[in-house]
Amino acid sequence: MQTAAKGEQGLLRGVWTFYRDGFRNMVLGRTLWKIIFLKLLIMFAVLKVFFFPNFLQENFHNDRERAEHVLENLLRR
Amino acid sequence: MLEQLDLSMVNWARAQFALTAMYHWIFVPLTLGLSFLLAFYETLYYKTGNEEWKRLTRFWMTLFGINFAIGVATGIILEFEFGTNWSNYSWMVGDIFGAPLAIEGIFAFFIEATFFAVMFFGWDRVSKKFHLVSTWMVAIGSNLSALWILVANGWMQFPTGMVFNPDSARFEMQDIAAVIFSPVAISKFTHATSSGFLTASLFVITVSSWFLLRKRHVGMAKKSIMVAAVFGLVAGAFVGFTGDEAAYANARLQPMKLAAFEGLYDGEQGAGLVAMGVLNRDKRPGDDRDPFLFEVRVPGLLSLLANREAGSFVPGINDLLYGNATHGIVGVEEKMARGKIALARLADYKAAGKSGDQAAAGAALAEFDRHREFMGFGYLQRAEDAVPSVGSVFYSFHLMVILAAAMLLICLLFLYFTYKDTVAEQKWLLKLGLSGFWLAMIAGQAGWIVAEMGRQPWAIQDLLPVTVARTALDTGTVQATFFMFLLLFTTLLIAEVRIMLKQIKIGPEEK
């Protein structure tokens, strides 16, 4: 049991140091991560929040109301 | 009332979606194809132990990483647009798309968090075998994650394996296998991924040609070209085969699209394929004008491609619009009448449900079910509204085919001179090679124009036109976000090109 637990800890430590060293040793990767974070920030914290609300989620309380609204739209001709 | 809404909102929303999808498709094909090229290069390193293969694998992996980082999550914006601009559509397809897109998200996350990390961080940290397996897993996983979005797109072109629920206003999944293995989904996936392989092969050829013209990294460039030309040639042949399958599926399931991309107005027995031509801009469905100012046809080939029989009948736009009793084709005018009945009975069903009249509701539903496959046609004002923009689809299709042939030729020439071991001396070929990647990009975009503009006016083929799929927003809101995306994507593209060019100039690591 103890050996298995130690083995598990060793594996976790190995995985942790693998990722840590990988990120630390990045050169070009740092720039790319900055771009990724900036892009995700713009997309999720600005565009999604202020410009792309989910219309049906924002304007209706439950699925019954949403279905009713869509059905009404389908029948307006 | 829909007719009171500003129709230009739809066009801005469509333009925004097209802009997002087209920018997204700049990054995706490189990811799909380069991932496999990395796997091939690394396999050669693993098999031969030659460090040169490792060096070139790492170089192309850096470029792959740049493209991946800049392109990642650009597709998520499409989902933002669904919820905001296309809420009716979004609600109606939620049950169909929810599962595939969730699988894609989970799949992509696990692949990226594990195998991507090993691929980039794992050189000299894990065994050569495990590293190679990780690179292959990235290639397979990236391509499989594209499956789900393409299945969703295929379903929009050929909605199958579902039933419309008139209470929830949703298309509900009945048979997931029918959705995944529909002929359109399969041809979408195979055609799109193989075109990505061809694009990436030409990217490698273009960059390597640049190195050879400058007499830099000659050994690496020649090795890179050797594998890319073989992969490009095989992928290109597969693009042709899957494109043929896609056209065959169009003939059966989206005949209007096929007629539009061939500029075929009047159906023909033994119809010829237009090899090249100039459309008559004044031509309208139903009139007597010649559709072409100039055309070169290959006799019988369109019939062969569409029906696998050279003398068979291929319906034209007029047959599909106004019907053709001889060939058993129901025209759009008749479908519109049945679509209007479907919508009227749907309204009756709803009203009967509200008043609690179960018998009337049952009768209305039974009548709705008889006509529901034509539901979307009930929204059309004129039969001619069912015709996509023939010019856009025709020219895009022919451009795509011509460029695909040119790309295959480029791969073949590079392979031939690589086999002769004289590729570095063929200046003319290297200059031609510089254009390869750009040709592939244009062909890819043209292909998507054919696929998406060719299915207009439908958001969901025959069931939901784009004018009904949208949200009732004002035009200004969509215009504003259109330009925001234009700015964001252009900035990202400039960033990618600059970083990519810088890395290419730096070249691979020194020995």
Interface residues (C-beta under 8 A of the other chain):
Chain A: F18 Y19 D21 G22 F23 N25 L28 G29 T31 L32 W33 I35 I36 K39 L40 I42 M43 L47 K48 F51 F52 P53 N54 F55 L56 Q57 D63 R66 A67 V70 L71 N73 L74 L75 R76 R77
Chain B: M1 L2 E3 T62 G65 I66 A69 I70 V72 A73 I76 I77 F80 E81 G83 T84 S87 N88 S90 W91 M92 A117 F120 F121 G122 R125 P166 D167 S168 A169 R170 L343 L346 A347 K350 G378 Y379 V468 T471 A472 L473 T477 A480 T481 M484 L488 L492 A495 I499 Q503
